[in-house]
Amino acid sequence: MRRNRNAKIVATLGPASSSEEFIRKLFVAGVDMFRLNFSHGTQAEHKERFDTVRRIGRELNRPIGILGDLQGPKLRVGTFAPGGITLVPGATFRLDLNPTEGDANRVNLPHPEIFAALVQGATLLLDDGKLELRVEEFGRDFALTRVVVGGHLTDRKGVNVPSVLLPISPLTEKDRRDLQYALELGVDWIALSFVQRPEDIFEARAIIGDKALIMTKLEKPAAIDRLDEIVRASDSVMVARGDLGVELPPERVPILQRAIIRACRREGKPVIVATQMLESMTASPVPTRAEASDVASAVFQGADAVMLSAESAAGKYPVEAVTMMDRIIGQVEADPHYRALLEADHEQARSTVADAICAALRQTAHIVSAKATITYTSSGASAFRAARERPEAPILSLTPSARTAGELCVVWGVHSLLTSEAPDVVTMTDMACRAALQEGFAAAGDYVVIAAGVPFGHSGTTNLLRIAKVGAHGVDDGLPPRS
């Protein structure tokens, strides 16, 4: 089940992909991590999918990552008389806390925190940005607006406030229940929605602790304003282009995507590009050429992973969508310009021991034509830092921690493998060479380069670099020669 590519594939599970047969097919087709979307479905449904993924992983002896994606605050208008209303450009329209049914003049907006944060001239977007209102007057319980872009408006459509920092926690009561449930299940990653500032991540971290890693979804302009701080506070980042494209002009999204990827690569944090990547494959067995180019662009830019949402959760062709994504990634990474672009965006190593070791890992592997770079890691830190360097040789990550193996499934270039504890460097080196043989990374006589932290079992102690020659049954201690 070794993947012959560096970029990873994340797929959302849903009604179209809940059976064990389908989940197995998706994994075989190329999925590296499955997403449980807590915006939809019941906790019982998510548990069934979680258990199925874990069972398949055990049967195939391969770690499979699982991401629990929290819904976050959903800001919505209230209800209207049957059929909804039509907003006319230039007309006034009032939003308030009155819970009665709306009409052509007003509607309930049950979010006092929005009124508290409004400023004169602020923009309100309704129904995924299809309608636009401009605030002319407001108080603690109302906003009088002017319709800029009109159209039909029906019950409980979403509200976006792109120009305002809202005093809202990213964790609703529902999110807190779902978060606790996801942690009890044992997901590898938690995705946070509606993040606006680093403090939102700290709030979630206080609850999550070390039970899972945090993936921050960037979907608010306020988060972009503090991008570097948010990347540093996160364990990874998702470019959530759906909501980002609602609250920002569409032409800015590709530029921001590239900026976010560069910021994450600089910090050594995995970055996932998501939303509408192969959207037409929810109903068609083939994507549009534009969609294929979109996936390719994310891979060329150095993204760690690309994600399927409705395509795999509710579409007619989930396996075909994963297969197509796998093929696109393979074609991009076979292109001679791919490596040149990765090198062009490569950032200098930071002045830390771990970064120095992993930079040397990359350079040494190139010089000796190593067939694999190998990390032995308890926490995953060595593998994260090695992936930051984007080495030419694939990264084989050995870990005695099942959770770490799952977490690394979304990291660029990393083939994660669960192993036993290594009591010393000699045993660890032999384990590394045996794994490289067994997993098909190297043959007898090939070199591998190994990074680890000594003493073993201590997080963040990457301080060892070793070159090893693979023998017929493990390490070959008589190093030279290989030209």
N, C-alpha and C positions, 0 to 999 in steps of 0.2 A: 504493500500500500504506500510505497514511497512516492511522493510527488516530485516530478521532474520540472519543477518551477519554483520561483522564489516568492512571488506575490501569492497571497492566500485568498480563499473564497469563504465568505460568510453568507449563510442562507437562513431566511426566516421560516420557521415552521408554522403551519396553520391548517385550515380545513383541507387544503389540497395535498398536504404532505404530512399527515399525522400517523399513518400506519407504519408498522415496523418495516414492512416491505419497501415502502416509499423512502423512508429515512435511510435505510440501508443503500438503496439505489443512489440517493443523493450523495451519500458519503463516498461510495465507490466512484461516482462520476466526478468527484473533486472537492466536495465541501470539507473545509478544515474546522469550521466552527459553526454551530447552530445557534440561532437567535430565538429566544422566547419573548414575544412581544406582549407585555402585560397591559397594553392598551386594548387588547382583544382577548377573548377567551377567559375561561375560569381557571382558578388555581388548580383544580383537579385535572383539567386538560393539560396544563403546563407540567404537572407532575408526571402524567403519563408519558408525555413527550420526553421529559428529562430522563425518566427511567429507561425508556427505549434507547436513547442515545448512549447512555452509560452501558447498557447491556450489549449493544453492538460494539462499543469500544473494547469491552472485555473479551468478547468473542473473537474479534479481529486482532487483539493484542496491540491496539493503537490508541493513544490518547486522542480524544475529540473534544474540542473546546465548547463550552456552553456559556452564552451571554444572556443575562436577564435584563431586559430593556424596560425601564420604568416609564409610565405614561407621562408623568409631570403634570403641572397645572394646565387645564384646558379651559380657556376663557371663551364663553359662549353667550350669545343673546338668549332671551327667553322665548316664549311662544307667541304665535299670532293666531288670528281667526283662520279657519280652514282656507288653504290656498296661498297663505302668505301675502306679501305686499310687493309693490313695485316702488323703488326709490327713484325719484326724478332728479336729474342734475340741476343744481341751483336751489332746490327746495331745502327747507330746514327739517331736521330730524332730531328728536330728543331721546337720549338714553338715560334711564333712571333706575332707582331701586324698587319702584312700584311693581309688585309681582303679578299684577293683572295682565291679561292678554294684550299684546301690542296691536297697533293699527298703523295707518299710513303716516301718522304724526310722531309716534313714540314706540319704544319697546323697553322691556326690562333688561337691565345689564346687572346681574347679581354679583358684582365684584367691586365693593366699595374701595378696594385698594387701587383700582384704576382711576377712579375719580380723585383720590388723594394724591396721585402722582402726575395728573395732567398739567399741561402748560398751554398757554394761549397758542393757537395755530397747530397743535399736535395733530398728527394723522392717525385715524383709526381705519383699519382694513377689515372687511368682513368677507366671510366665505372664501377663504384662501386667497384673499387679495383681489377678488373680482369686483368688489365695491369699495369705494373710498369716501370717507367722511373727514371733514376738517373741523376741529374744535373752535367755536367762536366764543363760548361762554361756558363756565363750569362752576360747580360747587362741590360740597362734600358728598352729595347724593344725586348729582345729575350732570349731564353734559349736553349743551345745545350745539348741534353741529350743522354744517352746510354740506350737502351732497355734492361731491366732486365727480365721482364716477357712479352712475346709477345702475339699476338692474333689479331683478327679482330676488327677494329675500324671504327665506322660510325659517321654520323653527330651529332653534339651537345651533345656528351656524357659528363658526368660530370667529373670534375677534383677535386681531393682532395690533399691538401698539408699538410700532418699530422705533419711534424716536424717543421713547420714554423708558427710564430704568424703573421697573416696577418693584415695589417693596414686598415681594412674594418669595417664599421659600420654594425651591425646586421640588420639595417633597410634600405632597398632599397627604391627607390621612390614608387614602387608598394606597399611595406610593409606599408609605411606611409599613402598611400591612403586607403589600407585595414584596417589599424589600426583605422584611423579616422572613417571609415564606421562602423567597429565593435563596437566602443565606442558609436556611434550614435544609433546603434541598441540596445545596452544595455547588451552586453555579460558580464558574471560574471568574467571570467578569460581571460587573453591574454597570449598565449604561444609565447615565443621568440626563434627563431631559430638562429644558428650560433653564440651563445654567446661564447666569448673567455676569457673575463675578467669582473670583477665587474663593470667597467666603462660602459660596454655595457648595463647593467641593469639600471644604473643611467640615461643613455641617454633616454631609453624608459620611465623610471619613470617620467622624466621631461615632457613628452608628455601626459602620461596616467593620472598622478595625482592620485586622489582618485576615478576615474571612474571605475576602475576594478583592480583586483589583478593580479600579474605577476607570470607566471609559466615559469621557465627557463629550456630550453631543453639542457641537457648535451650530446653533440655529437662531441665535439672537444677535443683532448688531451690537448690543452692549457687551457681549462676550468677545466680539472681534476687537473692540476698543482696548481690551486687556488681554490680548491673545497670548503674549509671552508668559504672563503670570499664570494664566489658566493652564497652559501647556505644562509648565513646571509643576503645578499642583496636581496634575492628573497622572494616571498611569498610562493612559492612551487617549486618543481623541478620535471622534467620528465627525466627518464633514457631512452634516445632515442638510443636504442641499434643498430639501423640500421646503421646510419652514424658512430657511435662510433666503431662498428665492422668493418667498412671499414678502418678507420684510425689507429686502434690498432689491434694487433694480437687477433684473436677470443678467444683464451684461457684466455686473460686478462679480457674480458667483464664480466664474472660471478663474478670475484673477485671485479671488480670496482662497479658492481651493488650492491653488499653487502656493500661496503665501502660508497657508496652514500646514501643508505638507513639508515645506522647507523648515518651518518653525519646529515641527515634530522631529524631523530628521536631525536638526541641530541639537535637540535635547535627548535624542535617542529614545523617543516615545513612539510606539506604534501608532499609525494613522490609517483610518478606514474611510474610504470614499463610498457614500451611500446615496440612495434615492433615485429611482427612475433610470437605473443604469441600462436595463434591458426591458423597459416598461412594456413595449409592444408584445413581448413574449408572454404576457399574461393571457393573450388571446391568439397569438400567432406562433408557429413553430420556428420561425426565424426572426431575428431582430432587424431593425432598420440599419442602414449603413452608418447613420449618424450615431446610433447607440453603440455599435461596435467601435467606432472611433472614440466615443466617450470613455469606454472601458480602457481602451488602449492608451489614451492620454493619461489616465490616472496611473497606469502601470509605468509608462515612460517617465512620469514625474517622480516615481519612487515610492508610491503608496505601499504600505504593508499589505493591505487587503482591499478588496472590492466586495460590495454587499448586494444581495438580492432581497427585496422586500415582498411586494405583492406577487412578483414573478414566481417565487417558490412557495409562498404562503397560500395564495388563493388562485393562482393562474392555472391554465390548462396544460402547461408544458414545463413543470418544474425541473424535471431531469434534463430536458433539452436545454433549458436556460443555464443550468450549472455546466453542462457539457460545452455549451457555446462560450461561456465565460472562461472555462479552462483552456479552450482552443485559442481564444484571443490572447490570453496571458502567454501561452506557449509561443505564439507567433511573435509577440512583442519582444520577449526575452531572447528569442533566436536572432533578432535583428542586430546587426553589428553596431548600430547607433545606440542601442540600449545601454550598453556598458559605458560608452562615451558620455552619455547624458548623466548616468549615475556618478561618474567620476567628476563631471563638471560641477555637480551640486554637492560634492563631498565637503564636509566641514572639517576643519582642523580638530584634532583631539584636544579635549580639555586637559588641564594640568593636574590630573589625578592618576593614581597608580592604576586603577581599573581601566581608564581610558588609554593610558600608555601601553598596558599589556595587550588590549584588544586592537589598538592601532598596529602594534608589532605583530600580532597574530595575523592580521590582514597582509602586511608587507612580507612577513616571513613565508606565509603560504604561497604568495606570488613568486618569491625568489626560488624556493625549492620545488615549485610546481606540485604542491600538495594536492591530493585528491579530495581532502576534506579538512575543514576547520572544526575542531571538536571542543565543546565546553562541557565541563563537569560542574554542575551547579545545584545547590539545594534550593535557593530562593529564586533562581532565574536571572539574577543580576548579570552574571557573566554572559549569558546568551543575549540579553537585551543590549549590552554594550557591544558585543561582537556584531550583532545585526546592524547597529548604528553605522558600522564601518563598511557595510555592503561588500563583503569579500567576494572574490571571484569563485572560490571553492565553496560548495554548500556547507551549511552549518549543521553539524550533528550534535544535538544537545542531550547529554545524559543527566538524568536526575533521579534521586531516590524518592522524590516527592510526587505523588500522583497529581496533587493540585498544581504544582509548578509545571508539570508536563502538559496539563490542560491549558494553563494560562499562556504557554508559549506557542500554542497552536495558531495564533493569529499574528505571530511575529515574522517579519520578512526573512525568508531563506532558512528558517529553523525547522529541522526535522527532529521532533521531540521524541525521546525514548525513555521509558521508565526502567530504571536499573536498580541493583542492590546498592547498599552503602559500600563505599570504598574505605578500608581502614588506613591506607597509606598511598603515597604517590606511585609506587611501583605497581600495586594492584590496580589503581585507577588507570594508569597508562595501558596496562594489559587489557582492561575492560574496554577502553576506548578503541584499541586496535581490533579487538574481537567484534565490537559493535560495527565498526566501519566495514569489516569483512561481511558480517551477517546481513547488514542492511544494504549491501551492494554499492557502498561509496568508494571502496578501495579494494585492491587485490594485493596478494603477497608481493613485496618489493616496493610498494608505493609508500610515500611519506604522508603523514598527517601531522597537523600542528594543533596542540592542545592548550587550552587556557583553563585555569581553575583557581580556586581560592583555598589557601592553606592557612590555618587548619580547616579541614572539611567540616561542613555543617554550620559555618558561621556566615551569615548573610553579608554581602557587600565587601568580601575580602579578596576579590580577584587580584592575585599577585604572583601567579605562576604561569610561565610559558614553557612548553616543552615540544621538541620535535621528536617524532617517533617513526620508526620504519615498521611497516606491517609485515608480520611473518605469516606462515601458512595457518597458524592456529592462534595468533595473538601478536604480541609485540616481538619484534626482531631486535635484540639488543646490539647486534653488530652493525651499527648505523650505516656508514658510507656504503658503497657509492650508488648514486642514481643520477644520471645526467638528464 
